[in-house]
Every structure is written in structure tokens, then in C-alpha cells.
Amino acid sequence: MTRTIIIGGGVAGLATAALLAREGHQVCVLERHSRVGGRAGTITNDGFRFDTGPSWYLMPRVFDHYFELLGTSTAEQLELRRLDPGYRVFSAPTSEGEVSSITVPHGLDDVAKTFERVEPGSARHIRDYVRSARQTTEMAERYFLYNTFRNWRFLLTPEVLKTFPRLVMLLMKPLQRFITQRFHHPVLRQILGYPAIFLGTDPRQAPAMYHLMSALDLDEGVQYPVGGFWHLVERLRVLAIENGAEIVTDAEVTKVLTRRSGQGLSVSGVKWRDAKGAEHIQHANLVVSAADLHHTETALLPPEARSYPENWWAHQESGPGAVLVLLGVSGELPELEHHSLFFTDDWDVNFDAIFGGNPSVPNPASIYVCKPSATDADVAPEGAENLFVLIPVPADVTIGSGGINGRGDAQVEEAADRAIDQIASWAGIAGLRERIVSRQTIGPADFARDYSSWRGGMLGPSHILRQSAMFRAQNVSKRVAGLFYAGATTAPGVGVPMCLISAELVLKHIRGDHTAGPITPQASSSGSEPGQHV
């Protein structure tokens, strides 16, 4: 039996544990905190329960496929509710102080009608845009997202050869230019460009390939897993245990152990420290680090074992950091949908502040607000609302840490105060600040401390072209046999669906499976033999 240690019990770590345990590995997950979940965490304050990480349920086929690999289904594991409308976009109030917003409905037909009302003639363009996005999504899922890039014969398939010129165009053209060539209204352009933030980058730098994201929210629609993403974490934890994995919390890995043989370095286990400070050595045939890749490479491995040493990171671009504001508010907030976006008129200024040469906390900021209490009564006391506010900022630990009831560091609390006033003004919510009964902030320094996050970023390396697909750090060590990587900081990228795929990529590497597409689910585990693939 293959003894496998997984470092980190976040989404990727738990997802990998479940797959490898089902494969027949003897799996032990070591999680440094007292609970699993990682960035997909949860906080309970004053009767409110806040998710502290992901909140958009997109790419449902990825979830469906992952659960099928474990012999179950999304329907068995999650209760999903369709959001209609999907979200609302607020712009700065008019000169007379009137609220200015566009509500994005569920379903492409209604989306097209909305676009047509805002920009006459755009209905046809949005249908074409989404059709292109849908085709690109299918290509990505079939040939790129689940690909270990160990075998390049997939490039010779008729479908890839036929679309190759278009793929090159989509990779080389910036997303923002791709959008502005088709749409003129500034807010419609923002609706199509904002998914770049989900990818940790700026629509001026993201490849147009990522217009595929618009097929997810405008065509497939937005859903919500009841219980939030914390419930998803719980289901992954249970599935890992049911398939035979052991999960040890309060277990901080301090070193990945290697040994040298005639064929080079290979992994031999890990050293870890428990809550009482006692050191442990645990041997293994394989190690999968689902921790931040920078931390794994520069802190857990000796210099000779590093595939991505510190000087490699000097040439990488981080995604944004974040100031998170968790608010419990008395009374109802009908002005806000489950998801609301607040976009500044000139959001290029925002992106320059976050990604430019002189980074600073944007003021005003383009922000995101989630009100899960619109859909889930269990996240707030009766007669109150739960707000999760995300303010993108530079990935910079000097911005500081958050705190409870305004006791965080100055830059974090100032950004939170401005965001609260902005939400009140732009959405027309009278007395919002006075109605706040619970408040907690989280800053970049918290991400660095709690998750060993590179530069305090909230996501990981951004999805600019040179950090996407085959150009991104892959899931297997170049220097140490038996060492693998999973999670948002490695391939295929950021976001919960990508973390699930990264777990599958680890399994494919271990199996020696270098086909381009996802593994075909099997009725039951059959050891280490690869199954059929698409």
C-alpha cells in the first residue's frame, strides 16, 4: 500500500486525499490549523456565520465530474439553489444622487434583453460572445484544464488543429481589447471583464481566452450551495474519511524530507509539529503539498530540492490581495442581491493601484458584496443580514491585519470604512453604518500568517499568459521524485473548481496518465490501473 502524506487540509488537500484514498493509497492529511478548509474557512460572530473565502459557485460540470470520480454525485452532496437574478452591478450615483445599477438576470435570453436595453444592438453581440465563450470552455475542459502537458500529441487532434489559429488569437489578445471591440457601454464592458478578478488578474493583461468565464455566469447561471462553501468543505472532509483517509489537525509541517540515491532525490516523508510543540517524523512513499507553492518550495524544501526557488518567484506576478469585511447588519437589505458588484467609473485606476508599479489601496475601490442571507436563513439571526465585502488591494503584507469591531491595522480599517460608506451611498441604503451589529476585518497580513500566502495574496499567481495552462507551475516536482503539488498556486489555477482539477492532475501524474482530458469515472476503484479517458 502506498503511504501518502498530504500537506494542508484546504479544498485541494481534501479533494486529493479523497481521490488517492479511493485509489488505494494509505493517506494522511496534516493540517496546521484546528479545522480544515484553508482559505475556504468560516467564522461565527454574534450569531452570524461567515464564509471567509469562495462564494461564487461556477463551473458546475467540474463539481459534477469530481463527485462522480468518488462514486457519488453533486445532488447527493450539495443542495444547490439557482440565483435569479444572478447579480446586480452598481455604478457611482448620478449627479443628483440617484442610484445607478444594472441587474443581470438568469438565462441568456433575459441577459440579451438586458444588454439590448442598455446598448441597442448589443443583444446579437452578447449571444455571439457567449456562444464563443461556451465553445472555448468546452475546448478548455477537453484539452487544457485536465492536461498534465507531458504528452503534446493532443495538439495534433483534428479539433485542436481546426481551431488553432483562433486559440492563438485568444491567447495573444488581451481580454479588455476583445471586449471593447464588441461592446461600447462602459458597464457592459465591466460585466464582461470583471471575471478577470476571479483569475487574479487585470482584464488588460488576461488573455482573451478567459472570456470563457462569461459562459459560466451569463449562460449557465450562478448557483449557491446551501450552507455556503463551508458545507462543501465539510462534504469533502467526510468523503476523504469515508474513502479511508486520516486527517490530523493542529499538525504543522515544517520540512519535507528527501533522500538521495543513484537516480537523484526522492521524497521520504515530512517533519511536523503538533499543538504542544512536539516534533514528529512521518515517513511516506509520496508527498502532496496542497500548501502555498512558494511556502512549500522556499520554506519546506532544502535548496537542492527546489524546483521554484526564490529567484524564480522574483519574475512571477501575484494576484491581488484583499481586505475582507464581515458585517452583521440589523434589518433587511432589499437593495442588495445575493451577489452585488460596485464598479468605479474608471476602473483602470483601480487596476493600476493593485498591479502597477506604485501599488496602493484603491480609493474609491471596485468592490464585491455577497449577501448569503438572501438565500440561506442559517447564516444570520432572524431579522438580520449577513454581508461579506471583498476589497481587492495589492498583495502586500504591509497593508496589515484585520480585527474585530474596528481594531485592525489602520489601512485595513480605513478601507473597510470607505467600502461601507460606498455601499450605503451607491445602493441607497440609509443608515447602513449605524445598523452594523457585528464587524470583523481580514487583511493581507492575515493571509500571510494563516495560509503562508505568498506576499499576502488572496488567490495565488495571476493568470497572465505566462502563468496560465502549460506555462504555470505544474503539479509535480522537477527535482524530487514522489513530490506533487495541488491547489490554487499551481496548475491549473485559482478557484475552487481549479483546486478540484488540481487534485485530479496529481492522480493522473501518479498513474502516469498523460491524456489531455478528465478521467472517466469508474464504478469502483481498481487499484493503480488508469481507466478510460476522453
Secondary structure, 3 states (H helix, E strand, C coil): CCEEEEECCEHHHHHHHHHHHHHCCEEEEECCCCCCECCCCEEEECCEEEECCCCCECCHHHHHHHHHHCCCCHHHHCCEEECCCCEEEEECCCCCCCCEEEEECCCHHHHHHHHHHHCCCHHHHHHHHHHHHHHHHHHHHHHHCCCCCCCHHHHHCHHHHHHHHHHHHHHHCEHHHHHHCCCCCHHHHHHHHCHHHHCCCCCCCCEHHHHHHHHHHHHHCCEEECCHHHHHHHHHHHHHHHCCCEEECCCEEEEEEEEEECCEEEEEEEEEECCCCCEEEEECCEEEECCCHHHHHHHHCCHHHCCCCHHHHCCCCECCEEEEEEEEEECCCCCCCCEEEECCCCHHHHHHHHHCCCCCCCCCCCEEEECHHHCCHHHCCCCEEEEEEEEEECCCHHHCCCCECCCCCHHHHHHHHHHHHHHHHHHCCCCCHHHEEEEEEECHHHHHHHHCCHHHCCCCECCCHHHCHHHCCCCECCCEECEEECCCCCCCCCCHHHHHHHHHHHHHHHHCCCCCCCECCCCCCCCCCCCCEC
